[in-house]
Structure formats: structure tokens, C-alpha cells
Amino acid sequence: MRLEIPDDIMTLAGLTEQDCLIELSVHLYAGRRLSFGQALRLSGLNRFEFEHQLAQRDISLYTVADLHEDVETLRELGRL
């Protein structure tokens, strides 16, 4: 799939093509629509650069929902 955004819109938004991909990948990751690996691939960044982008936006790699899932798994395994 190819997505075209008019140059004047990109200029008005102050975004480069790379910036746009980063914004989209961060947004989709934060909304739990993409996994970390999928969002990383879409962004075109390396792991450390993408983690930095998330940190700048106060987006955690490990959520409260992740914690609850891990606690439930530990209970099921009899480790809690």
C-alpha cells in the first residue's frame, strides 16, 4: 500500500517523510494497534532510537495491563 500526503500539507505540518513515519508508528504503538516490533519496523529507526521517541512522549514499553497479565500468569504457574 502506498500513502501519498501532499507536499504542502507536510510543509504546513513541519514534517519530513521520516517524521511522519515516526509519528504514525508511535501513535499506533501507543494505541496498541501495532506491537513494538511492528511499530519499530514502520518507523525506520533502530530499537534505541524508537525507544527514545517513546520516552520523549512518556509512552511506556511496559504498561499496567502488561503487569496485570504477568501477575495472572505467575498466579497460574503457582509462583505467587
C-alpha positions as CSV (number, residue, x, y, z in Angstrom):
1,M,0.0,0.0,0.0
2,R,1.2,3.5,-0.8
3,L,0.0,6.6,1.1
4,E,0.5,9.9,-0.5
5,I,0.4,13.1,1.5
6,P,0.6,16.4,-0.4
7,D,3.8,18.3,0.0
8,D,2.1,21.4,1.1
9,I,0.4,19.6,4.0
10,M,3.7,18.1,5.0
11,T,5.3,21.6,4.9
12,L,2.5,23.1,6.9
13,A,2.8,20.4,9.5
14,G,6.6,20.8,9.5
15,L,7.2,17.1,8.9
16,T,9.6,15.2,6.8
17,E,8.7,11.8,5.4
18,Q,10.7,10.2,8.2
19,D,9.0,12.4,10.9
20,C,5.6,11.3,9.5
21,L,6.5,7.6,9.7
22,I,7.8,8.1,13.3
23,E,4.6,9.9,14.4
24,L,2.4,7.2,12.8
25,S,4.3,4.3,14.3
26,V,4.4,5.9,17.8
27,H,0.7,6.7,17.6
28,L,-0.2,3.1,16.5
29,Y,2.1,1.6,19.2
30,A,0.6,3.8,21.9
31,G,-2.9,2.8,20.9
32,R,-1.8,-0.9,21.0
33,R,-2.7,-1.3,17.3
34,L,0.9,-2.4,16.5
35,S,3.4,-4.4,18.5
36,F,6.7,-2.9,19.4
37,G,8.4,-4.8,16.6
38,Q,5.8,-3.8,14.0
39,A,6.0,-0.1,15.0
40,L,9.8,-0.2,15.1
41,R,9.8,-1.6,11.5
42,L,7.3,1.1,10.3
43,S,9.3,3.9,11.9
44,G,12.5,3.0,10.1
45,L,14.5,3.6,13.3
46,N,16.7,1.3,15.2
47,R,15.5,-0.1,18.6
48,F,17.2,2.5,20.7
49,E,16.1,5.5,18.6
50,F,12.5,4.2,18.7
51,E,12.6,3.7,22.5
52,H,13.9,7.3,22.7
53,Q,11.0,8.6,20.7
54,L,8.6,6.7,23.0
55,A,10.3,8.1,26.1
56,Q,10.2,11.7,24.8
57,R,6.4,11.2,24.6
58,D,6.1,9.5,28.0
59,I,5.0,6.2,26.4
60,S,6.0,3.2,28.5
61,L,7.2,0.0,27.0
62,Y,5.6,-1.9,29.9
63,T,2.0,-0.9,30.7
64,V,-0.2,-1.6,33.7
65,A,-2.1,-4.1,31.5
66,D,1.2,-5.9,30.9
67,L,1.8,-6.0,34.7
68,H,-1.7,-7.5,35.3
69,E,-1.1,-10.1,32.6
70,D,2.2,-11.0,34.2
71,V,0.8,-11.3,37.7
72,E,-2.0,-13.5,36.4
73,T,0.5,-15.7,34.6
74,L,2.6,-16.0,37.7
75,R,-0.5,-17.0,39.7
76,E,-1.4,-19.6,37.2
77,L,2.1,-21.0,37.4
78,G,1.8,-21.1,41.2
79,R,4.7,-18.6,41.7
80,L,2.5,-16.1,43.6
